[in-house]
């Protein structure tokens, strides 16, 4: 008999730790190769950790809700191997230089930005935790620094993790339910002058009346993250939405003609979503300044075109898997990527890396029968496109013999964009360009 040391695997370049949600297997239970041992959660996605060997789970080293660093030994599995199978990954106390650099970059990128060519006063300064006797993970420290939570305030938060440890959800709850904030006033003497910040005061929240027949449902972990992200986005970006209506009759007729043969040949369906993604990728190539992000006063023009597609989960929550380098894929490649990501999203099989790195987001409101909407920007991106349901409508068609009214397949597209850096000219031109690509669809195209 031999012991195999199961470690928390690397889950992406920017993921340094994860929270254990549930142990699927208990000590003493048999495990097959590739069978799930536990479920973990990062700040982006929930996923499973499979076993690379078969055997019996002998011992686990972390409890549920505990935060674990990438590379830490989380369990041992007793196998039938002749030789001892052993990995010697870095522990949480003894990190390799490479992993330490990765964790530091993660904290620096996601919590304490290191901005070049900016004033020292504008940078988010790290918090001094030397006087605190509690342990805080790098992610909790970075969130506290980003939100301006002092070490003293952090020490007062009641942790729900193992041994009272403060988790990411505790920080989110603290921010949403009572985090202190600074108040800035505009003086009456000058509409442009700003006074010094007022003393810190408690944020006021409206009281909610609950009657005897009401049901109280606690938000799950993902819903709390979504809620916090949506509020942050509306507070960060100046949202503006532009609309266009597109005639997609040729596109609909083309798909109706090829969908059965495509499914028979490829073994999967072709939906409208990959077609929309292809049109978005082309429009971004035409107007690349929509493919940017903002870092204070800096505009970062993205080299890659990574398009996220909003997908509804069976729980009702929303997740946004990302198609990397969408402009380099043909329609067949995009279709297979869309179907694969959507299928694994519904089964909670996405990897953390597959929800990161997006530079633009598409949401298909037509899936729910909606004709249009005003989506919220997925930070740190600056634009999100919503496509509505395709409906048959009477429309005026210009012909060489004059105008005629015909039944056409029409749809609305709506682009929400960050008016800090995307003007109406660019935003309106971009959504019009996407519509142009859809309207000019070649009905004889082969795939």
C-alpha positions as CSV (number, residue, x, y, z in Angstrom):
1,X,0.0,0.0,0.0
2,X,1.1,3.6,-0.6
3,X,-0.1,7.0,0.1
4,X,-0.8,9.6,-2.5
5,X,-0.8,13.3,-1.4
6,X,-3.7,15.1,-3.1
7,X,-2.9,18.9,-3.5
8,X,-5.1,21.8,-4.4
9,X,-4.4,22.1,-8.2
10,X,-3.4,25.3,-10.0
11,X,-6.7,26.8,-11.3
12,X,-5.5,29.7,-13.4
13,X,-2.8,32.3,-13.5
14,X,-4.7,34.7,-11.2
15,X,-6.2,32.2,-8.8
16,X,-4.0,31.7,-5.6
17,X,-6.5,30.2,-3.2
18,X,-9.9,28.6,-3.0
19,X,-12.6,27.8,-0.4
20,X,-13.6,24.2,0.3
21,X,-17.4,24.0,-0.1
22,X,-18.0,20.3,0.4
23,X,-16.1,17.1,0.7
24,X,-17.8,14.7,-1.7
25,X,-15.9,11.8,-0.3
26,X,-15.3,11.0,3.4
27,X,-12.3,9.3,5.0
28,X,-12.6,5.5,4.5
29,X,-14.6,5.8,1.2
30,X,-13.3,4.3,-2.0
31,X,-12.3,6.7,-4.9
32,X,-12.0,5.9,-8.6
33,X,-9.7,7.7,-11.0
34,X,-11.1,11.1,-12.1
35,X,-13.9,10.8,-9.5
36,X,-14.7,14.0,-7.6
37,X,-13.3,14.2,-4.2
38,X,-14.4,17.7,-3.1
39,X,-16.0,20.9,-4.4
40,X,-14.2,24.2,-4.2
41,X,-15.1,27.8,-4.9
42,X,-13.0,30.7,-6.1
43,X,-14.2,34.3,-6.4
44,X,-15.3,33.4,-10.0
45,X,-16.7,29.9,-10.2
46,X,-17.4,26.7,-8.3
47,X,-15.7,23.6,-9.5
48,X,-14.7,20.0,-8.5
49,X,-11.3,18.5,-7.7
50,X,-11.0,15.0,-9.2
51,X,-8.7,12.3,-8.0
52,X,-5.8,11.4,-10.3
53,X,-5.5,7.9,-8.6
54,X,-7.8,5.2,-7.4
55,X,-7.8,4.1,-3.8
56,X,-9.3,4.9,-0.4
57,X,-9.5,8.4,1.1
58,X,-7.5,8.1,4.3
59,X,-7.2,11.6,5.8
60,X,-8.4,15.2,5.0
61,X,-6.5,18.2,6.3
62,X,-9.0,21.0,5.8
63,X,-12.6,21.4,6.9
64,X,-15.5,22.8,4.8
65,X,-15.5,26.6,4.5
66,X,-11.7,26.8,5.0
67,X,-9.6,28.7,2.6
68,X,-6.7,26.8,1.1
69,X,-3.7,28.0,-0.9
70,X,-3.0,26.5,-4.3
71,X,-0.4,23.7,-4.0
72,X,-1.3,22.9,-0.4
73,X,-1.8,19.2,0.5
74,X,-5.5,18.8,1.2
75,X,-5.8,15.0,1.6
76,X,-4.1,11.6,1.4
77,X,-5.3,8.7,-0.6
78,X,-4.2,5.1,0.1
79,X,-3.5,3.3,-3.2
80,X,-2.4,-0.1,-4.4
81,X,0.8,1.3,-6.0
82,X,4.0,-0.4,-5.2
83,X,6.0,2.8,-5.0
84,X,5.1,5.7,-2.8
85,X,3.4,8.4,-4.8
86,X,4.2,11.6,-3.3
87,X,4.2,15.2,-4.4
88,X,6.0,17.9,-2.4
89,X,4.1,21.0,-3.2
90,X,4.7,24.1,-1.1
91,X,2.7,24.4,2.1
92,X,1.0,27.6,3.1
93,X,4.0,28.4,5.3
94,X,6.8,27.4,2.9
95,X,6.0,28.8,-0.6
96,X,8.3,28.4,-3.6
97,X,9.5,31.7,-5.0
98,X,7.3,31.2,-8.1
99,X,4.1,30.6,-6.1
100,X,4.9,33.5,-3.7
101,X,5.4,35.8,-6.7
102,X,2.1,34.5,-8.2
103,X,0.2,35.2,-4.9
104,X,1.8,38.6,-4.6
105,X,0.8,39.5,-8.2
106,X,-2.7,38.3,-7.5
107,X,-3.0,40.6,-4.5
108,X,-1.4,43.4,-6.3
109,X,-3.5,43.0,-9.4
110,X,-6.9,42.4,-7.8
111,X,-6.6,44.4,-4.6
112,X,-3.6,46.8,-4.5
113,X,-3.0,48.1,-8.0
114,X,0.5,49.2,-8.8
115,X,-0.1,52.1,-11.2
116,X,2.7,53.6,-13.3
117,X,2.8,57.3,-14.0
118,X,0.3,58.1,-11.2
119,X,0.6,60.1,-8.0
120,X,1.6,58.3,-4.9
121,X,-1.4,59.7,-3.1
122,X,-3.8,58.1,-5.6
123,X,-2.5,54.6,-5.0
124,X,-4.4,52.2,-2.7
125,X,-2.0,51.7,0.2
126,X,-1.7,48.4,2.0
127,X,-3.1,48.1,5.5
128,X,-0.7,47.5,8.4
129,X,-1.7,44.2,10.0
130,X,1.2,44.0,12.4
131,X,-0.9,44.9,15.4
132,X,-3.6,42.3,14.6
133,X,-3.4,38.8,16.2
134,X,-5.9,37.3,13.7
135,X,-5.0,35.5,10.5
136,X,-6.2,37.0,7.2
137,X,-5.8,35.4,3.8
138,X,-4.2,37.4,1.0
139,X,-7.6,37.8,-0.7
140,X,-9.3,39.2,2.5
141,X,-6.4,41.6,2.9
142,X,-6.6,42.8,-0.7
143,X,-10.4,43.3,-0.4
144,X,-10.0,45.2,2.8
145,X,-7.4,47.5,1.2
146,X,-9.5,48.1,-1.9
147,X,-12.6,48.9,0.2
148,X,-10.7,51.1,2.7
149,X,-11.5,48.8,5.7
150,X,-9.0,49.5,8.5
151,X,-7.2,46.8,10.5
152,X,-9.3,47.8,13.5
153,X,-12.6,47.4,11.6
154,X,-11.4,44.1,10.2
155,X,-10.7,42.8,13.7
156,X,-14.3,43.5,14.7
157,X,-15.8,41.4,11.9
158,X,-17.2,38.1,13.2
159,X,-15.7,35.4,11.0
160,X,-17.8,32.5,9.8
161,X,-14.8,30.4,8.6
162,X,-12.9,27.8,10.5
163,X,-11.8,29.0,14.0
164,X,-13.6,32.3,13.4
165,X,-11.5,33.1,10.3
166,X,-12.8,36.0,8.2
167,X,-13.9,34.9,4.7
168,X,-14.6,36.7,1.5
169,X,-18.3,36.4,2.1
170,X,-17.8,38.1,5.6
171,X,-16.2,41.0,3.9
172,X,-19.0,41.2,1.3
173,X,-21.6,41.1,4.1
174,X,-19.8,43.8,6.0
175,X,-19.6,46.1,3.0
176,X,-23.3,45.6,2.0
177,X,-24.8,45.8,5.5
178,X,-22.9,48.6,7.3
179,X,-19.5,49.6,5.9
180,X,-18.6,53.1,6.8
181,X,-18.1,55.6,4.1
182,X,-16.9,59.1,3.6
183,X,-19.3,61.9,2.7
184,X,-18.2,64.6,0.1
185,X,-20.2,67.8,-0.1
186,X,-20.5,70.4,-2.9
187,X,-20.4,73.9,-1.4
188,X,-23.1,76.4,-2.3
189,X,-20.5,79.1,-2.9
190,X,-19.0,77.3,-5.9
191,X,-20.7,74.4,-7.8
192,X,-17.2,73.0,-8.7
193,X,-15.5,73.3,-5.3
194,X,-15.4,70.2,-3.1
195,X,-15.0,70.4,0.7
196,X,-12.9,68.1,2.8
197,X,-14.5,64.8,3.7
198,X,-17.0,64.9,6.5
199,X,-16.4,62.6,9.5
200,X,-17.1,59.0,8.9
201,X,-20.8,58.1,9.3
202,X,-22.9,55.0,9.1
203,X,-24.6,54.2,5.8
204,X,-28.4,54.4,6.2
205,X,-30.4,51.4,5.0
206,X,-34.2,51.3,4.6
207,X,-36.0,49.0,7.1
208,X,-38.0,46.2,5.5
209,X,-41.4,45.2,6.9
210,X,-41.9,41.4,7.2
211,X,-45.3,40.0,7.7
212,X,-46.2,36.6,9.0
213,X,-46.8,35.1,5.6
214,X,-43.5,36.3,4.0
215,X,-40.7,33.9,3.3
216,X,-37.1,34.9,4.1
217,X,-34.6,33.4,1.7
218,X,-30.9,33.9,2.4
219,X,-28.8,34.7,-0.6
220,X,-26.4,31.9,-1.6
221,X,-22.7,32.6,-2.0
222,X,-22.9,33.3,-5.8
223,X,-25.9,35.6,-5.5
224,X,-24.0,37.7,-2.9
225,X,-21.0,38.0,-5.3
226,X,-23.3,38.9,-8.2
227,X,-25.1,41.5,-6.1
228,X,-21.9,43.1,-4.9
229,X,-20.5,43.1,-8.4
230,X,-23.6,44.7,-9.9
231,X,-23.7,47.5,-7.3
232,X,-20.0,48.1,-7.8
233,X,-20.4,48.4,-11.6
234,X,-23.2,51.0,-11.3
235,X,-21.2,53.0,-8.9
236,X,-18.1,52.8,-11.1
237,X,-19.3,53.5,-14.6
238,X,-21.5,56.2,-16.1
239,X,-24.0,53.8,-17.9
240,X,-25.5,54.9,-21.2
241,X,-27.4,52.6,-23.6
242,X,-27.9,52.9,-27.4
243,X,-30.4,50.8,-29.4
244,X,-30.7,49.7,-33.0
245,X,-33.1,47.4,-34.9
246,X,-31.7,44.9,-37.3
247,X,-33.3,43.0,-40.2
248,X,-31.9,39.4,-39.8
249,X,-34.2,37.7,-42.3
250,X,-31.3,36.3,-44.3
251,X,-29.6,35.0,-41.2
252,X,-32.8,33.2,-39.9
253,X,-33.4,31.6,-43.3
254,X,-29.8,30.5,-43.6
255,X,-29.9,28.8,-40.1
256,X,-33.2,27.2,-40.9
257,X,-31.6,25.7,-44.0
258,X,-28.4,24.3,-42.5
259,X,-29.3,23.5,-38.9
260,X,-30.4,19.9,-39.5
261,X,-27.5,18.9,-41.7
262,X,-25.1,20.7,-39.2
263,X,-26.5,18.7,-36.2
264,X,-26.3,15.5,-38.2
265,X,-22.7,16.1,-39.2
266,X,-21.3,17.7,-36.0
267,X,-23.5,16.0,-33.4
268,X,-24.6,19.3,-31.8
269,X,-26.9,22.2,-32.5
270,X,-26.1,25.6,-34.0
271,X,-27.8,28.4,-32.2
272,X,-27.8,32.2,-32.9
273,X,-25.4,32.9,-30.0
274,X,-22.2,31.9,-31.9
275,X,-23.4,34.0,-34.9
276,X,-23.8,37.0,-32.6
277,X,-20.4,36.4,-31.1
278,X,-18.8,36.3,-34.5
279,X,-20.4,39.6,-35.5
280,X,-19.3,41.2,-32.2
281,X,-15.7,40.0,-32.8
282,X,-15.7,41.5,-36.3
283,X,-17.1,44.8,-35.0
284,X,-14.4,45.0,-32.3
285,X,-11.8,44.5,-35.1
286,X,-13.4,47.5,-36.9
287,X,-13.7,49.7,-33.7
288,X,-11.1,48.5,-31.3
289,X,-11.5,51.3,-28.8
290,X,-14.6,49.5,-27.4
291,X,-12.3,46.7,-26.3
292,X,-10.7,48.6,-23.5
293,X,-10.7,48.9,-19.7
294,X,-10.1,51.8,-17.3
295,X,-7.5,52.1,-14.6
296,X,-8.2,55.4,-12.9
297,X,-7.0,57.9,-15.6
298,X,-5.4,55.3,-17.8
299,X,-7.2,53.6,-20.8
300,X,-5.9,50.1,-21.4
301,X,-6.5,49.0,-25.0
302,X,-6.8,45.2,-25.0
303,X,-4.8,43.2,-27.5
304,X,-7.0,40.0,-27.3
305,X,-10.6,39.8,-28.1
306,X,-12.1,37.6,-25.3
307,X,-15.9,37.6,-25.4
308,X,-17.9,36.6,-22.4
309,X,-21.4,35.1,-22.8
310,X,-23.8,35.5,-20.0
311,X,-25.3,32.1,-19.1
312,X,-28.2,31.5,-16.7
313,X,-27.7,28.6,-14.3
314,X,-30.4,26.2,-13.0
315,X,-30.2,28.0,-9.7
316,X,-31.2,31.3,-11.3
317,X,-27.8,32.8,-10.9
318,X,-25.7,34.1,-13.7
319,X,-22.2,33.2,-14.8
320,X,-20.1,34.5,-17.7
321,X,-17.8,32.0,-19.3
322,X,-15.3,33.5,-21.8
323,X,-14.4,32.6,-25.3
324,X,-10.7,33.5,-25.6
325,X,-9.4,35.0,-28.9
326,X,-12.9,34.8,-30.5
327,X,-11.7,36.7,-33.5
328,X,-9.3,33.9,-34.4
329,X,-12.0,31.2,-34.5
330,X,-14.2,30.4,-37.4
331,X,-18.0,30.0,-36.9
332,X,-17.6,26.3,-36.4
333,X,-15.0,26.8,-33.7
334,X,-17.1,29.5,-31.9
335,X,-20.2,27.2,-32.1
336,X,-18.3,24.3,-30.4
337,X,-16.8,26.6,-27.8
338,X,-20.3,28.1,-27.0
339,X,-22.0,24.7,-26.7
340,X,-19.2,23.3,-24.5
341,X,-19.0,26.2,-22.1
342,X,-22.8,26.5,-21.8
343,X,-23.1,22.8,-21.1
344,X,-20.4,22.7,-18.5
345,X,-21.7,25.9,-16.9
346,X,-25.1,24.2,-16.3
347,X,-23.3,21.3,-14.7
348,X,-21.0,23.5,-12.6
349,X,-18.0,22.0,-14.4
350,X,-16.3,25.2,-15.5
351,X,-12.7,25.9,-14.6
352,X,-11.9,29.2,-12.9
353,X,-9.8,30.3,-15.8
354,X,-12.8,30.0,-18.1
355,X,-14.6,32.8,-16.5
356,X,-11.7,35.3,-16.4
357,X,-10.0,37.6,-18.9
358,X,-13.1,38.8,-20.7
359,X,-12.8,42.0,-22.6
360,X,-16.4,42.3,-23.8
361,X,-19.7,40.6,-22.8
362,X,-22.7,39.5,-24.8
363,X,-26.1,38.6,-23.2
364,X,-28.9,37.0,-25.2
365,X,-32.2,38.3,-23.8
366,X,-34.1,36.6,-26.6
367,X,-33.6,33.3,-24.7
368,X,-36.3,34.6,-22.3
369,X,-38.5,36.1,-24.9
370,X,-37.4,39.6,-24.2
371,X,-37.1,42.1,-27.1
372,X,-34.6,44.5,-25.5
373,X,-32.9,45.4,-22.3
374,X,-30.3,47.7,-20.6
375,X,-27.7,45.4,-19.2
376,X,-25.1,46.4,-16.5
377,X,-21.5,46.5,-17.6
378,X,-19.3,43.6,-16.5
379,X,-16.4,45.3,-14.8
380,X,-13.6,46.0,-15.7
381,X,-15.0,46.0,-19.2
382,X,-16.6,49.2,-20.7
383,X,-19.4,47.7,-22.8
384,X,-22.0,44.9,-22.9
385,X,-24.3,44.0,-25.8
386,X,-27.8,42.6,-25.3
387,X,-29.6,41.0,-28.2
388,X,-33.4,40.6,-28.1
389,X,-35.8,38.0,-29.4
390,X,-36.2,37.7,-33.2
391,X,-39.8,38.6,-34.1
392,X,-41.7,38.6,-37.4
393,X,-42.8,42.2,-38.2
394,X,-44.0,44.2,-41.2
395,X,-41.2,46.3,-42.5
396,X,-40.6,48.7,-45.4
397,X,-38.2,47.3,-48.0
398,X,-36.6,49.5,-50.6
399,X,-36.5,47.9,-54.1
400,X,-35.7,49.1,-57.6
401,X,-39.4,49.3,-58.2
402,X,-40.1,51.3,-55.1
403,X,-40.9,50.7,-51.4
404,X,-42.9,47.7,-50.4
405,X,-44.1,46.3,-47.1
406,X,-43.0,42.8,-46.3
407,X,-42.9,40.4,-43.3
408,X,-39.3,40.4,-42.0
409,X,-37.4,38.9,-39.1
410,X,-36.4,41.8,-36.9
411,X,-34.5,42.1,-33.6
412,X,-33.3,44.9,-31.3
413,X,-29.7,45.2,-30.1
414,X,-28.8,47.4,-27.1
415,X,-25.3,48.4,-26.1
416,X,-24.7,49.6,-22.5
417,X,-21.3,51.4,-22.3
418,X,-19.2,53.4,-19.9
419,X,-19.7,57.1,-20.9
420,X,-16.5,58.0,-19.0
421,X,-14.4,56.7,-21.9
422,X,-16.9,55.6,-24.6
423,X,-18.8,58.6,-26.3
424,X,-22.1,58.3,-27.9
425,X,-20.5,58.3,-31.3
426,X,-18.4,55.2,-30.7
427,X,-21.1,53.4,-28.7
428,X,-23.8,54.1,-31.3
429,X,-21.4,53.3,-34.2
430,X,-20.4,50.0,-32.6
431,X,-23.9,48.6,-32.1
432,X,-24.8,49.7,-35.6
433,X,-21.7,47.9,-36.9
434,X,-22.8,44.7,-35.2
435,X,-26.2,45.0,-36.8
436,X,-24.6,45.7,-40.2
437,X,-22.7,42.4,-40.0
438,X,-25.9,40.5,-39.1
439,X,-28.0,42.2,-41.8
440,X,-25.4,41.5,-44.6
441,X,-25.4,37.7,-43.9
442,X,-24.6,35.6,-46.9
443,X,-27.5,33.2,-47.3
444,X,-25.3,30.8,-49.3
445,X,-22.5,30.6,-46.7
446,X,-21.1,27.2,-46.0
447,X,-20.0,26.0,-42.6
